[in-house]
Amino acid sequence: MASPNLSEIITTTLRNRSGQLADNVTETTALLSRLNERGNVKPFSGGRTIVEELFYAENSTYQRYSGYEVLNITPSDVISAAEFDIKQCAVAVSISGLEQLQNAGKEAVIDLLESRIENAEQTFMNNLSTDVYSDGTASSSKQIGGLQLLVEDTGSSSTSTVGGISRSTYSFWQNFSYDATTDGGAAASAANIQKYMNHTYLSVARNRDVPDLIVADNNYFKLYWESLQAIQRITNEKMAQAGFMNLKFMNADVVFDGGVGGQCPSNHMYFLNTKYIRLRPHRDRNMEQIGGVRESVNQDASVRLIGWAGNMTLRAAKYQGVLKD
């Protein structure tokens, strides 16, 4: 017979796995792994939107002076904020009445649930991996805004609004973009990829504020790899231990975020200063159960929902760049 405490078994099993599920999801891509490593997976507690304060200008009162010269004490308006919508996603873990009868006993039910939860976890990982590279337009714009929105191909010619700030109006909110063919004069190859990478890296670097992560699709990673064949390749052991194939460029990790099912856009290489990029899940909806058990009104089945809510956010665009064809 079915376990009389089935509802509690399902609830407890999901509760015990939610933290592990959240950790596993943040390890699906090199970008999310780096954000987690930097402490930039920052839950928020509530509000209509996710607000990211940012510096958009320098303090205008900096002044060189001598002796009793009058100093400039005019207040400087240097802080603004970007607002990002809260996006939601969920996956269901269900069990039918027949399955409850067939999997009699606590251990049998847990084995079945473990398989279902593992599948739900894989589903979350696959879809969030897609979303972190997205432009946020899928599912009628219910998708989180990924790199194709935060670090746009259009660069300084962008006319979009990101985080409530118009990029056509405010140049500080534009990222850098370099087209190999249009700007460099030829499609990327093993012979010229480092030249293009040099230009992109230097265009988004400011003193010690430099890219720490470069994520590339299959082709661009291969071209960079081939350009290094004649010399010793230096990798980051920590990234390698996390399962990511990586090389080095300057002090940045160059990571292969492609392969079978890879979501990095074709012929793209993102130069990211992850100090200014965050994943912001809601503290109460970070791979957590949504409500209680749901009993179907016209089916012999029980359903539990695992949900996530939040978005990817950006705090400085000018330190981000993309190299593309």
Protein Blocks (a to p, Z undefined) as FASTA:
>chain_A
ZZfklmmmmmmmmmmmmmmmmmmmmmmpmklmmmmmnopaccdfbdjbdcddddfbdcfk
bccdehjbccdfbdcdfbdcdddddddddddddddfklmmmmgcjklmmmmmmmmmmmmm
mmmmmmmmmmmmmgolgghhlaccdfklmmcfklmmpcbdeehiafklmmmlpccdddfk
lmnopacdfklmmmmmmmmmmmmgghjlccfbdcddfklmmmmmmmmmmpccdddfklmm
nopacddehjbccddfebehiabdghiacdddfklgccdddfklgoiaehjadddfkbcc
dddddddedddddfbfklgccddZZ
